[in-house]
């Protein structure tokens, strides 16, 4: 049986790159499927629908910046690591706009929309699993609940669930008040909220059985 040290090396930098590429496409594909948007992107989506003078990517970037500033205020100090997360978030936001610009060329039949949802769901689970193992600062929307759990001492699952619920409620309230209907939320959003955590764990276990993850910094220490 292989020990962790004998497993093939998967560089953390590559894992982060894959996470950003896969998650950005997964978010847009899930939205395109009509099944709803993921919780972490629901608030920027609501802003882009209510105030369309900014794109989804720009609103995502502004939302992420707010989360980073909030974490620094809560920690009462400047955290250099958060700046890298901010940069990662910028590229993630730009990719959202790129994918949204071309995704309309895909067929939009009912069977294909179902396929898009399944693919997007799996892509998001895979992307987050890689993100959790990269050993580097991740996009602010994923970083915020993890850091908030450390700051408050409240368990991550409780923080994550509360965070997702608040995001979804904010989206529902904003779109209903300003547009007269709830947009962006659907059966896919609800399904993802209740099942994605377990799916991410299963995919993560598969990755852990086949790879060990390390960054350049980790390798220098070894």
C-alpha atoms as an extended CHARMM CRD file, in Angstrom:
* protein
*
       222  EXT
         1         1  UNK       CA              0.0000000000        0.0000000000        0.0000000000  PROA      1               0.0000000000
         2         2  UNK       CA              1.3680000000        3.4400000000       -0.9510000000  PROA      2               0.0000000000
         3         3  UNK       CA              2.1050000000        5.9140000000        1.8000000000  PROA      3               0.0000000000
         4         4  UNK       CA              1.3500000000        9.6220000000        1.3380000000  PROA      4               0.0000000000
         5         5  UNK       CA              5.0470000000       10.3100000000        0.6540000000  PROA      5               0.0000000000
         6         6  UNK       CA              5.1380000000        7.7460000000       -2.1710000000  PROA      6               0.0000000000
         7         7  UNK       CA              2.1360000000        9.1240000000       -4.0120000000  PROA      7               0.0000000000
         8         8  UNK       CA              2.6800000000       11.1610000000       -7.1960000000  PROA      8               0.0000000000
         9         9  UNK       CA              3.2110000000       14.8700000000       -6.5250000000  PROA      9               0.0000000000
        10        10  UNK       CA              0.4970000000       17.3160000000       -7.5780000000  PROA      10              0.0000000000
        11        11  UNK       CA              1.7630000000       20.8820000000       -7.3680000000  PROA      11              0.0000000000
        12        12  UNK       CA             -0.4120000000       23.2150000000       -5.3180000000  PROA      12              0.0000000000
        13        13  UNK       CA              0.0650000000       26.0080000000       -7.8500000000  PROA      13              0.0000000000
        14        14  UNK       CA             -1.4120000000       23.8130000000      -10.5940000000  PROA      14              0.0000000000
        15        15  UNK       CA             -4.2540000000       22.7610000000       -8.2920000000  PROA      15              0.0000000000
        16        16  UNK       CA             -5.1170000000       26.4300000000       -7.6870000000  PROA      16              0.0000000000
        17        17  UNK       CA             -5.0020000000       27.2150000000      -11.4190000000  PROA      17              0.0000000000
        18        18  UNK       CA             -7.3070000000       24.3010000000      -12.1740000000  PROA      18              0.0000000000
        19        19  UNK       CA             -9.6510000000       25.3670000000       -9.3740000000  PROA      19              0.0000000000
        20        20  UNK       CA             -9.9920000000       28.8890000000      -10.7770000000  PROA      20              0.0000000000
        21        21  UNK       CA            -10.5020000000       27.6800000000      -14.3580000000  PROA      21              0.0000000000
        22        22  UNK       CA            -12.9470000000       24.9250000000      -13.4530000000  PROA      22              0.0000000000
        23        23  UNK       CA            -14.9660000000       26.8990000000      -10.8910000000  PROA      23              0.0000000000
        24        24  UNK       CA            -15.4040000000       29.9550000000      -13.1020000000  PROA      24              0.0000000000
        25        25  UNK       CA            -16.7690000000       27.8290000000      -15.9350000000  PROA      25              0.0000000000
        26        26  UNK       CA            -18.8710000000       25.7620000000      -13.5340000000  PROA      26              0.0000000000
        27        27  UNK       CA            -20.5710000000       28.8450000000      -12.0880000000  PROA      27              0.0000000000
        28        28  UNK       CA            -21.5180000000       30.2070000000      -15.5140000000  PROA      28              0.0000000000
        29        29  UNK       CA            -22.5960000000       26.8090000000      -16.8700000000  PROA      29              0.0000000000
        30        30  UNK       CA            -24.8400000000       26.1930000000      -13.8540000000  PROA      30              0.0000000000
        31        31  UNK       CA            -26.4560000000       29.5880000000      -14.3670000000  PROA      31              0.0000000000
        32        32  UNK       CA            -26.8680000000       28.8810000000      -18.0960000000  PROA      32              0.0000000000
        33        33  UNK       CA            -28.5680000000       25.5590000000      -17.3280000000  PROA      33              0.0000000000
        34        34  UNK       CA            -31.4360000000       27.4850000000      -15.7430000000  PROA      34              0.0000000000
        35        35  UNK       CA            -31.1990000000       25.4430000000      -12.5440000000  PROA      35              0.0000000000
        36        36  UNK       CA            -29.8980000000       28.3820000000      -10.5310000000  PROA      36              0.0000000000
        37        37  UNK       CA            -26.5270000000       29.7800000000       -9.5210000000  PROA      37              0.0000000000
        38        38  UNK       CA            -24.1630000000       28.6260000000       -6.7970000000  PROA      38              0.0000000000
        39        39  UNK       CA            -24.5440000000       30.3260000000       -3.4170000000  PROA      39              0.0000000000
        40        40  UNK       CA            -21.1010000000       31.9650000000       -3.4660000000  PROA      40              0.0000000000
        41        41  UNK       CA            -21.8690000000       33.7570000000       -6.7380000000  PROA      41              0.0000000000
        42        42  UNK       CA            -25.5230000000       34.5170000000       -6.0550000000  PROA      42              0.0000000000
        43        43  UNK       CA            -25.0170000000       37.9610000000       -4.4690000000  PROA      43              0.0000000000
        44        44  UNK       CA            -22.8360000000       39.3650000000       -7.3010000000  PROA      44              0.0000000000
        45        45  UNK       CA            -25.3440000000       37.8930000000       -9.7600000000  PROA      45              0.0000000000
        46        46  UNK       CA            -28.1870000000       39.7270000000       -8.0000000000  PROA      46              0.0000000000
        47        47  UNK       CA            -26.2090000000       42.9770000000       -8.1650000000  PROA      47              0.0000000000
        48        48  UNK       CA            -25.5400000000       42.4710000000      -11.8900000000  PROA      48              0.0000000000
        49        49  UNK       CA            -29.2560000000       41.9320000000      -12.5330000000  PROA      49              0.0000000000
        50        50  UNK       CA            -30.4630000000       44.8550000000      -10.4030000000  PROA      50              0.0000000000
        51        51  UNK       CA            -27.6700000000       47.2640000000      -11.3890000000  PROA      51              0.0000000000
        52        52  UNK       CA            -26.4810000000       46.0710000000      -14.8240000000  PROA      52              0.0000000000
        53        53  UNK       CA            -24.0600000000       48.9590000000      -15.3530000000  PROA      53              0.0000000000
        54        54  UNK       CA            -21.4020000000       46.5440000000      -14.0550000000  PROA      54              0.0000000000
        55        55  UNK       CA            -20.8540000000       43.0140000000      -15.3700000000  PROA      55              0.0000000000
        56        56  UNK       CA            -21.1450000000       39.8500000000      -13.2910000000  PROA      56              0.0000000000
        57        57  UNK       CA            -17.3520000000       39.6540000000      -13.1630000000  PROA      57              0.0000000000
        58        58  UNK       CA            -16.9800000000       43.2370000000      -11.9390000000  PROA      58              0.0000000000
        59        59  UNK       CA            -19.6500000000       42.8060000000       -9.2470000000  PROA      59              0.0000000000
        60        60  UNK       CA            -17.9560000000       39.5580000000       -8.1970000000  PROA      60              0.0000000000
        61        61  UNK       CA            -14.6420000000       41.3850000000       -7.8490000000  PROA      61              0.0000000000
        62        62  UNK       CA            -16.2320000000       44.1780000000       -5.7950000000  PROA      62              0.0000000000
        63        63  UNK       CA            -18.0080000000       41.6450000000       -3.5860000000  PROA      63              0.0000000000
        64        64  UNK       CA            -14.7710000000       39.7460000000       -3.0390000000  PROA      64              0.0000000000
        65        65  UNK       CA            -12.9750000000       42.9840000000       -2.1610000000  PROA      65              0.0000000000
        66        66  UNK       CA            -15.6300000000       43.6890000000        0.4720000000  PROA      66              0.0000000000
        67        67  UNK       CA            -15.1090000000       40.2400000000        1.9750000000  PROA      67              0.0000000000
        68        68  UNK       CA            -11.3230000000       40.7220000000        2.1510000000  PROA      68              0.0000000000
        69        69  UNK       CA            -11.6460000000       44.1400000000        3.7810000000  PROA      69              0.0000000000
        70        70  UNK       CA            -14.1560000000       42.7100000000        6.2600000000  PROA      70              0.0000000000
        71        71  UNK       CA            -11.7140000000       39.9670000000        7.2590000000  PROA      71              0.0000000000
        72        72  UNK       CA             -8.9210000000       42.4850000000        7.8330000000  PROA      72              0.0000000000
        73        73  UNK       CA            -11.2380000000       44.6310000000        9.9700000000  PROA      73              0.0000000000
        74        74  UNK       CA            -12.2250000000       41.5970000000       12.0160000000  PROA      74              0.0000000000
        75        75  UNK       CA             -8.5720000000       40.6230000000       12.4880000000  PROA      75              0.0000000000
        76        76  UNK       CA             -7.6870000000       44.2730000000       13.2000000000  PROA      76              0.0000000000
        77        77  UNK       CA             -4.5360000000       44.0030000000       11.1140000000  PROA      77              0.0000000000
        78        78  UNK       CA             -3.2380000000       43.9100000000        7.5790000000  PROA      78              0.0000000000
        79        79  UNK       CA             -2.8930000000       40.3400000000        6.2800000000  PROA      79              0.0000000000
        80        80  UNK       CA             -0.5350000000       40.0730000000        3.2510000000  PROA      80              0.0000000000
        81        81  UNK       CA             -1.8820000000       36.6290000000        2.3350000000  PROA      81              0.0000000000
        82        82  UNK       CA             -5.2750000000       38.1890000000        1.6410000000  PROA      82              0.0000000000
        83        83  UNK       CA             -3.7700000000       40.2900000000       -1.1520000000  PROA      83              0.0000000000
        84        84  UNK       CA             -2.8580000000       37.1500000000       -3.0990000000  PROA      84              0.0000000000
        85        85  UNK       CA             -6.3950000000       35.9000000000       -2.5870000000  PROA      85              0.0000000000
        86        86  UNK       CA             -7.5690000000       39.2450000000       -3.9530000000  PROA      86              0.0000000000
        87        87  UNK       CA             -5.4610000000       38.7150000000       -7.1110000000  PROA      87              0.0000000000
        88        88  UNK       CA             -6.8250000000       35.1760000000       -7.5420000000  PROA      88              0.0000000000
        89        89  UNK       CA            -10.3210000000       36.5910000000       -7.1550000000  PROA      89              0.0000000000
        90        90  UNK       CA             -9.6370000000       39.1330000000       -9.9030000000  PROA      90              0.0000000000
        91        91  UNK       CA             -8.7270000000       36.4410000000      -12.4290000000  PROA      91              0.0000000000
        92        92  UNK       CA            -11.7420000000       34.3830000000      -11.3540000000  PROA      92              0.0000000000
        93        93  UNK       CA            -14.0070000000       37.3920000000      -11.9290000000  PROA      93              0.0000000000
        94        94  UNK       CA            -12.5340000000       38.0990000000      -15.3680000000  PROA      94              0.0000000000
        95        95  UNK       CA            -13.0570000000       34.4790000000      -16.3840000000  PROA      95              0.0000000000
        96        96  UNK       CA            -16.7220000000       34.7220000000      -15.3860000000  PROA      96              0.0000000000
        97        97  UNK       CA            -17.2350000000       37.4890000000      -17.9410000000  PROA      97              0.0000000000
        98        98  UNK       CA            -15.2780000000       35.5930000000      -20.6110000000  PROA      98              0.0000000000
        99        99  UNK       CA            -17.3510000000       32.4510000000      -20.1760000000  PROA      99              0.0000000000
       100       100  UNK       CA            -20.6000000000       34.4080000000      -20.0150000000  PROA      100             0.0000000000
       101       101  UNK       CA            -19.7280000000       36.0820000000      -23.3380000000  PROA      101             0.0000000000
       102       102  UNK       CA            -19.4610000000       32.8170000000      -25.3120000000  PROA      102             0.0000000000
       103       103  UNK       CA            -21.6770000000       30.3670000000      -23.4250000000  PROA      103             0.0000000000
       104       104  UNK       CA            -24.7490000000       31.3640000000      -25.4600000000  PROA      104             0.0000000000
       105       105  UNK       CA            -23.4790000000       29.3710000000      -28.4580000000  PROA      105             0.0000000000
       106       106  UNK       CA            -24.2470000000       26.1030000000      -26.6290000000  PROA      106             0.0000000000
       107       107  UNK       CA            -27.5470000000       24.3310000000      -27.4940000000  PROA      107             0.0000000000
       108       108  UNK       CA            -30.3500000000       25.2590000000      -25.0950000000  PROA      108             0.0000000000
       109       109  UNK       CA            -32.7340000000       22.3310000000      -25.2880000000  PROA      109             0.0000000000
       110       110  UNK       CA            -34.2790000000       20.9020000000      -22.1170000000  PROA      110             0.0000000000
       111       111  UNK       CA            -32.1940000000       17.6770000000      -22.1740000000  PROA      111             0.0000000000
       112       112  UNK       CA            -28.9930000000       19.6650000000      -22.7240000000  PROA      112             0.0000000000
       113       113  UNK       CA            -29.8350000000       22.0150000000      -19.8460000000  PROA      113             0.0000000000
       114       114  UNK       CA            -30.0770000000       18.9830000000      -17.5800000000  PROA      114             0.0000000000
       115       115  UNK       CA            -26.6770000000       17.8030000000      -18.8500000000  PROA      115             0.0000000000
       116       116  UNK       CA            -25.2160000000       21.2770000000      -18.2410000000  PROA      116             0.0000000000
       117       117  UNK       CA            -26.3810000000       21.2230000000      -14.6420000000  PROA      117             0.0000000000
       118       118  UNK       CA            -24.8510000000       17.8080000000      -13.9610000000  PROA      118             0.0000000000
       119       119  UNK       CA            -21.5480000000       18.8420000000      -15.5680000000  PROA      119             0.0000000000
       120       120  UNK       CA            -21.4610000000       22.1830000000      -13.7470000000  PROA      120             0.0000000000
       121       121  UNK       CA            -22.2480000000       20.5240000000      -10.4150000000  PROA      121             0.0000000000
       122       122  UNK       CA            -19.3890000000       18.0430000000      -10.8590000000  PROA      122             0.0000000000
       123       123  UNK       CA            -17.0120000000       20.7510000000      -12.0640000000  PROA      123             0.0000000000
       124       124  UNK       CA            -17.6990000000       22.8980000000       -9.0000000000  PROA      124             0.0000000000
       125       125  UNK       CA            -17.1780000000       19.9380000000       -6.6680000000  PROA      125             0.0000000000
       126       126  UNK       CA            -13.8980000000       19.0450000000       -8.3810000000  PROA      126             0.0000000000
       127       127  UNK       CA            -12.7390000000       22.6610000000       -8.4350000000  PROA      127             0.0000000000
       128       128  UNK       CA            -13.4470000000       23.2220000000       -4.7430000000  PROA      128             0.0000000000
       129       129  UNK       CA            -11.7650000000       19.9180000000       -3.8520000000  PROA      129             0.0000000000
       130       130  UNK       CA             -8.6110000000       21.0930000000       -5.6620000000  PROA      130             0.0000000000
       131       131  UNK       CA             -8.9320000000       24.5110000000       -4.0530000000  PROA      131             0.0000000000
       132       132  UNK       CA             -9.0440000000       23.0070000000       -0.5730000000  PROA      132             0.0000000000
       133       133  UNK       CA             -5.7970000000       21.1110000000       -1.2420000000  PROA      133             0.0000000000
       134       134  UNK       CA             -3.7210000000       23.6770000000       -3.0920000000  PROA      134             0.0000000000
       135       135  UNK       CA             -2.1180000000       25.0580000000        0.0810000000  PROA      135             0.0000000000
       136       136  UNK       CA             -2.3920000000       28.6100000000       -1.2660000000  PROA      136             0.0000000000
       137       137  UNK       CA             -4.7740000000       31.5270000000       -0.6930000000  PROA      137             0.0000000000
       138       138  UNK       CA             -8.0090000000       30.7820000000       -2.5360000000  PROA      138             0.0000000000
       139       139  UNK       CA            -10.6980000000       33.0180000000       -4.0160000000  PROA      139             0.0000000000
       140       140  UNK       CA            -12.1940000000       35.3620000000       -1.3710000000  PROA      140             0.0000000000
       141       141  UNK       CA            -15.6860000000       33.8660000000       -1.5350000000  PROA      141             0.0000000000
       142       142  UNK       CA            -14.2270000000       30.5140000000       -0.4410000000  PROA      142             0.0000000000
       143       143  UNK       CA            -11.6590000000       32.0910000000        1.8800000000  PROA      143             0.0000000000
       144       144  UNK       CA            -14.1600000000       34.1790000000        3.8440000000  PROA      144             0.0000000000
       145       145  UNK       CA            -16.0980000000       31.3860000000        5.6220000000  PROA      145             0.0000000000
       146       146  UNK       CA            -12.8820000000       29.4830000000        6.3690000000  PROA      146             0.0000000000
       147       147  UNK       CA            -11.1970000000       32.5190000000        7.9220000000  PROA      147             0.0000000000
       148       148  UNK       CA            -14.3490000000       33.6440000000        9.7270000000  PROA      148             0.0000000000
       149       149  UNK       CA            -14.5460000000       30.2400000000       11.3980000000  PROA      149             0.0000000000
       150       150  UNK       CA            -10.9940000000       30.7180000000       12.6910000000  PROA      150             0.0000000000
       151       151  UNK       CA            -11.6730000000       34.2510000000       13.8880000000  PROA      151             0.0000000000
       152       152  UNK       CA            -14.9240000000       33.4840000000       15.7010000000  PROA      152             0.0000000000
       153       153  UNK       CA            -14.1000000000       29.9850000000       16.9080000000  PROA      153             0.0000000000
       154       154  UNK       CA            -17.3910000000       28.7490000000       15.4420000000  PROA      154             0.0000000000
       155       155  UNK       CA            -17.1510000000       25.4900000000       13.5100000000  PROA      155             0.0000000000
       156       156  UNK       CA            -16.6580000000       25.7940000000        9.7520000000  PROA      156             0.0000000000
       157       157  UNK       CA            -19.8270000000       23.8310000000        8.8250000000  PROA      157             0.0000000000
       158       158  UNK       CA            -22.0000000000       26.2240000000       10.8490000000  PROA      158             0.0000000000
       159       159  UNK       CA            -20.2860000000       29.2750000000        9.3600000000  PROA      159             0.0000000000
       160       160  UNK       CA            -20.4930000000       27.8780000000        5.8250000000  PROA      160             0.0000000000
       161       161  UNK       CA            -24.1850000000       27.0190000000        6.0540000000  PROA      161             0.0000000000
       162       162  UNK       CA            -25.0150000000       30.4260000000        7.5590000000  PROA      162             0.0000000000
       163       163  UNK       CA            -22.9130000000       32.1800000000        4.9280000000  PROA      163             0.0000000000
       164       164  UNK       CA            -24.6280000000       30.3500000000        2.0540000000  PROA      164             0.0000000000
       165       165  UNK       CA            -28.1010000000       30.9590000000        3.4920000000  PROA      165             0.0000000000
       166       166  UNK       CA            -27.4090000000       34.6860000000        3.9290000000  PROA      166             0.0000000000
       167       167  UNK       CA            -26.1370000000       34.9070000000        0.3420000000  PROA      167             0.0000000000
       168       168  UNK       CA            -29.2300000000       33.1610000000       -1.0160000000  PROA      168             0.0000000000
       169       169  UNK       CA            -31.6150000000       35.2670000000        1.0840000000  PROA      169             0.0000000000
       170       170  UNK       CA            -29.8680000000       38.4520000000       -0.0490000000  PROA      170             0.0000000000
       171       171  UNK       CA            -30.2190000000       37.3770000000       -3.6690000000  PROA      171             0.0000000000
       172       172  UNK       CA            -33.9010000000       36.5210000000       -3.2560000000  PROA      172             0.0000000000
       173       173  UNK       CA            -34.7160000000       39.8020000000       -1.4840000000  PROA      173             0.0000000000
       174       174  UNK       CA            -32.7550000000       42.0390000000       -3.8810000000  PROA      174             0.0000000000
       175       175  UNK       CA            -34.1620000000       40.5480000000       -7.0820000000  PROA      175             0.0000000000
       176       176  UNK       CA            -37.7230000000       40.3770000000       -5.7340000000  PROA      176             0.0000000000
       177       177  UNK       CA            -37.7530000000       43.9680000000       -4.4450000000  PROA      177             0.0000000000
       178       178  UNK       CA            -36.1310000000       45.5620000000       -7.4930000000  PROA      178             0.0000000000
       179       179  UNK       CA            -37.2000000000       43.2400000000      -10.3240000000  PROA      179             0.0000000000
       180       180  UNK       CA            -40.5130000000       41.8980000000       -9.0300000000  PROA      180             0.0000000000
       181       181  UNK       CA            -39.3610000000       38.2910000000       -9.2450000000  PROA      181             0.0000000000
       182       182  UNK       CA            -36.7010000000       36.0630000000       -7.7160000000  PROA      182             0.0000000000
       183       183  UNK       CA            -33.8740000000       35.4420000000      -10.1740000000  PROA      183             0.0000000000
       184       184  UNK       CA            -30.8320000000       33.2180000000      -10.1240000000  PROA      184             0.0000000000
       185       185  UNK       CA            -32.1870000000       30.7380000000       -7.5850000000  PROA      185             0.0000000000
       186       186  UNK       CA            -33.5980000000       27.3860000000       -8.5880000000  PROA      186             0.0000000000
       187       187  UNK       CA            -33.7630000000       23.7130000000       -7.7590000000  PROA      187             0.0000000000
       188       188  UNK       CA            -30.0820000000       23.4110000000       -8.6290000000  PROA      188             0.0000000000
       189       189  UNK       CA            -29.1760000000       26.0410000000       -6.0480000000  PROA      189             0.0000000000
       190       190  UNK       CA            -31.0600000000       24.1710000000       -3.3360000000  PROA      190             0.0000000000
       191       191  UNK       CA            -29.6750000000       20.8040000000       -4.3830000000  PROA      191             0.0000000000
       192       192  UNK       CA            -26.1240000000       22.1310000000       -4.4260000000  PROA      192             0.0000000000
       193       193  UNK       CA            -26.5000000000       23.7670000000       -1.0160000000  PROA      193             0.0000000000
       194       194  UNK       CA            -27.5340000000       20.4910000000        0.6440000000  PROA      194             0.0000000000
       195       195  UNK       CA            -25.3760000000       17.9650000000       -1.2300000000  PROA      195             0.0000000000
       196       196  UNK       CA            -22.2580000000       19.6620000000       -2.5600000000  PROA      196             0.0000000000
       197       197  UNK       CA            -20.3620000000       19.4640000000        0.7330000000  PROA      197             0.0000000000
       198       198  UNK       CA            -20.5860000000       15.6820000000        0.7870000000  PROA      198             0.0000000000
       199       199  UNK       CA            -19.7420000000       15.4040000000       -2.9110000000  PROA      199             0.0000000000
       200       200  UNK       CA            -16.6670000000       17.5920000000       -2.4390000000  PROA      200             0.0000000000
       201       201  UNK       CA            -15.5590000000       15.3510000000        0.4230000000  PROA      201             0.0000000000
       202       202  UNK       CA            -15.9160000000       12.2120000000       -1.7120000000  PROA      202             0.0000000000
       203       203  UNK       CA            -13.9330000000       13.7220000000       -4.5950000000  PROA      203             0.0000000000
       204       204  UNK       CA            -11.3280000000       14.9930000000       -2.1390000000  PROA      204             0.0000000000
       205       205  UNK       CA            -10.8840000000       11.4940000000       -0.7140000000  PROA      205             0.0000000000
       206       206  UNK       CA            -10.2870000000       10.1470000000       -4.2250000000  PROA      206             0.0000000000
       207       207  UNK       CA             -7.6560000000       12.8340000000       -4.8610000000  PROA      207             0.0000000000
       208       208  UNK       CA             -5.9580000000       12.0730000000       -1.5440000000  PROA      208             0.0000000000
       209       209  UNK       CA             -5.6960000000        8.3760000000       -2.4230000000  PROA      209             0.0000000000
       210       210  UNK       CA             -3.9160000000        9.1320000000       -5.6930000000  PROA      210             0.0000000000
       211       211  UNK       CA             -1.8870000000       12.3140000000       -5.1060000000  PROA      211             0.0000000000
       212       212  UNK       CA              0.0000000000       14.3070000000       -2.5170000000  PROA      212             0.0000000000
       213       213  UNK       CA             -0.2480000000       18.0940000000       -2.7920000000  PROA      213             0.0000000000
       214       214  UNK       CA              2.6360000000       20.4770000000       -2.1500000000  PROA      214             0.0000000000
       215       215  UNK       CA              3.6020000000       24.0120000000       -3.1620000000  PROA      215             0.0000000000
       216       216  UNK       CA              7.0730000000       25.2450000000       -4.0770000000  PROA      216             0.0000000000
       217       217  UNK       CA              7.3620000000       26.6030000000       -0.5440000000  PROA      217             0.0000000000
       218       218  UNK       CA              6.5150000000       23.2030000000        0.9250000000  PROA      218             0.0000000000
       219       219  UNK       CA              9.1240000000       21.5020000000       -1.2380000000  PROA      219             0.0000000000
       220       220  UNK       CA             11.8400000000       23.9090000000       -0.1280000000  PROA      220             0.0000000000
       221       221  UNK       CA             11.1000000000       23.1160000000        3.5050000000  PROA      221             0.0000000000
       222       222  UNK       CA             11.2810000000       19.3630000000        2.8860000000  PROA      222             0.0000000000
